[in-house]
Amino acid sequence: MPIQRQHTNERMSEIVTHNGTVYLAGQVSNDESVGIEEQTRQTLANIERLLEAAGTDKTKLLSVTIYLRDIDRHFAGMNSVWDQWLPQGVAPARATVQAKLCEPWILVEMSVTAATN
């Protein structure tokens, strides 16, 4: 099965699909004026949009890695939004780590792997 790439530039592809698995590049909010809850909502909305473009949805998540700028300050706020967003019974494998993100205003970034079927 060939590798499919969508939303590709010289540095990366936002979506890569291969052999029934979708890989999303790290997703962030585009709004530097909001806090962790709204950045999390916007990040999850980006993920939903890309999953739909790849022919799948959040009920088929396999793995999510969550990067937080400050895990002590932002873990609870991110989780409050995550818990409302994710349907019961479809929780993926997940890791949450603290990381120095590419812009100082980015509070959360998520990298996703999902099934297509």
N, C-alpha and C positions, 0 to 999 in steps of 0.2 A: 504494500500500500504506500503510495507516495506521501511525502510530507507536504502539508498545505500551510501556507503562511498568509496572514491577513494583516493589514495596517502595518506594512513594512517600510522601514527607511534604511539608511546606510548603517545604522547602529543596532537596530533591533526590530523584532516583530511583536506586536501586541498580542497576537494570537498565533499559536502553532498547534496544528492538529496532526496526529499520527496514530494509526492503529487503534482508533476508538478512544483516544485520550486527547484532551485539550489542555494546553499549557498557556497561562496568561502571564504576561510581563507584570511586574509590580505595578499596582494601581494606587493612586493617591488622589486627594482632593485638589481642585484647582483654585480654591478660595483661601487665601492666606489670612482672611479677616475673621475666621470662625474658630471655635474651640474643638476639642476632641470629639464630642458627640456629633456635631455637624460634619466634621471632616470624615468621620467614620461612615455616616449616612451617604455622603457623596462618593466615597470610595466604594462602598457596597453597590451603589447605583451604577457606577462605572463597570464593576464586575458583572452585574446582571446584564448590562447592555452588551458587553463583549461575549458573555456566555450565549446569549441569544443569537448574536451574529455567527457563532460557531455551531449553532444548532443544538444547544443544550440549555440547562438551567441550574439554579442553585440546589435543587434536590439531588443532583448528580455530582456534587462536590466530593472529591476524594481526599484532598489535602489542601490546607491553607497555612501559610506561614505569615504571621503578623509581626511587623516591625514597629515598635513604639519608640518615639524620641525619649520619653521619660516613663518607664514602666511603673514607677511608684505613683506618679501623678495621673497617668492616663489609662491604666489597666481597667479600672472599674467603669469609667465613662465609656470606653470602647466596648466593653462587654455588655453594658446596658443596651446599647444599640444593636450589637451582634445578636443578643438573645431575642430581641423583638423581630429581627430580620430573618433568622434561620427557622424554617419549619421544624416542628418537633419530629424526632425520629430519623433525621437525615444528617446528623452532625458528622463532619469530616474529621479525619486525623488533623490535629492542629498543634502548632507550636507558636508561642509568643515570646519574642525576645526584644531587648532594648538595643537600639542601633542609632548611630549617627547618620541621619538621613541626608539626602543630597541638598536640601534647602533648609535653612534654620526654622522656617515657619511650618514645614511639613511635620505633623505630629504622628501620623500613622501611614503605613504602606502595607499592602497585602499582595502576596503572590499565591496564585491558585492553580490547582490541577483538578480537572473534572473528567468524568466519562461522557461519551456522546450517546450511549445507548443504555 
